[in-house]
Structures are given as structure tokens and as C-alpha cells.
Amino acid sequence: MQAEAGKTCKGKVTKITKFGAFIRLEDGSNGLVHISQVSDAYVSDVQEYLTVGQEVEPRILSVDEKGRISLTLKREKEDPSRYGPQPAQFQSSRRSSDLEEMIDRFKTVSEEKLGELRRLHSRKR
């Protein structure tokens, strides 16, 4: 089997490091699952999710010019657009105005706090 981006293959975890896990694929090649690609959840320790010798089915993310294989254990999320328009798509203009309002409130509160800090600092002098 030729390592090709997008393909799912079988493999076995051969080594776990603090930055990810090395996996020997069924064709004999080795790939790396970076810690950020182990799970959809936050991963602080790869050993909480994987063990040496564990059988996994990673998906190939990429193969670089040196032949290094980048893998992921995350599953592709389904494309929501295939089920028709989602309510969020109809509220996109509302969301941008909500974001602008949040930014304006943040600016106002920040300016008030900075003004207060400046007044306190000038009194100390």
C-alpha cells in the first residue's frame, strides 16, 4: 500500500513520546500522530489515550518530500451542508453585529479600567 493523504489504514503503536505517538503501518512504514491529532478533546498526556502495541486505524494527513508520514486519529466530521442550510447560516449577519457589540463593550470596560489604574498610579506619585 502506498501512503497517500486521505487514506485510512491499520497500524500498531510502537513508541509514545510527549509530543505524539509513532505508528507502524500495515505496509511497514512508520508515521507520527502528533499530540494535537490524538483526539478531538484536549490531550495533555498521550499515554492517557494510547498504549504501545495498541492497534489503531489512523488517517494519513500528509506525506512530505522526505517520506515522513503525518497521521491523525481524529475522525472526519460530517459536512453539515449536505443536510441543507443550517440556522446559523441565516444568522450570520446577526452574529457579526453581536461580535461587534461584544468588542465595543470590551473596549469600553478596558478603557474604564485603564483610566482607573492611571488615576491610582498618579496619586501614588
N, C-alpha and C positions, 0 to 999 in steps of 0.2 A: 504494500500500500504506500503510495506517495503521499507525504504530508502536504495537505492542501488547506488553505484557510477556509473555514466554514464547516469542514468535515468533523463529525463526531467519531471518536474511536475508543477502543478499550485500552486500558493501561493499568499499571501497578505502581503504587507509590514506592520509590526506592530510597529517598532521603528527604528529611524535613529540616528546614533552616528557619531562622527568624524572619526571613523575607519571603518565604514561599515553600513549595514542595517540588521535588524533581520526580517526574513520572516516566517510566519506561513504557513506550507504546508497543502495541502488538507487533509492529514491524521491526522492533529492535531499536528504534531511535529514541532519544531522550528529549523531554520537553520540560518547561518550567511553568508552574502555576504560581503567579505572583500572589502575595497575601491578599491583595485587593480583589483578586479573581476567585478566591476560595468560596465565598458565599455572598449573598445579597446583603446579609447583615454585617455589621462591623466585626472584624476579626482582629483580635489583639494577639492571639496565640494560635498558630496554625495547628498545633497538636490537639487543640480542642475539637478540631473538625476532621483531621486526617491522622492515620497511623501508618507506619512503614509496613508494606506488604498488602495494604488495602487495595482492592480492585475498584477502579473508578472509570467513568466514561466522560473524559474531558472533550471539549470542542476546541479545535485549533483556531486561534485568533490570527496568528501570522507566522510566517517563516521568513527570517531575514536573509540577507545575502551571504552570511556566514553559515547558514543552515540551522541557526538556533530557532527552536520552536517555542512559541508562546501559547500557553493553553489557558482555558477558563473552565471552571466547574459551575459557573452561573448558567442558568437556563435562560434561553431567549424568552423575553416577554412577548406575549401575543400582541400583534398590531391592533390597537383598538379601532383604527379607522376601518378595518374590514367588517365591523359590525354597524357601520353607519356613523353619522355625526354624533358626537358626544356633547352633552350640555355645556361643558367648558368651552367648546369651540364657539358657542353662541354668546358667551360672556367675556370674550377676550378683550373687548373694548372696556368693559366694566372693570376687569381685572387690572388693566393698565392704569385706570383712574384711581383704583384702590391703592395701587402701589405708589402712585404719585402722592396721594394723601398721606400714606404712611411715611414717605420720605420727608414731606413737609412737616409733619408732626415731630419726626426725629430731629430735623434741623432746628425747629423752634425750641424743643426741650434742651438740645445740646447747647444752643446759644444762651439760653437762660442759665444753665449750669456753669458754662464758661464765664459768664458775666458775674455770677455769684462768687466763683473761685477767684476771679481777678479782684473783686472788691475785698474779699477776705485777705488776699495776699497783699494788697496795697495798704490795708490797715495795720498789718504786722510790721511794715517798714517804718 
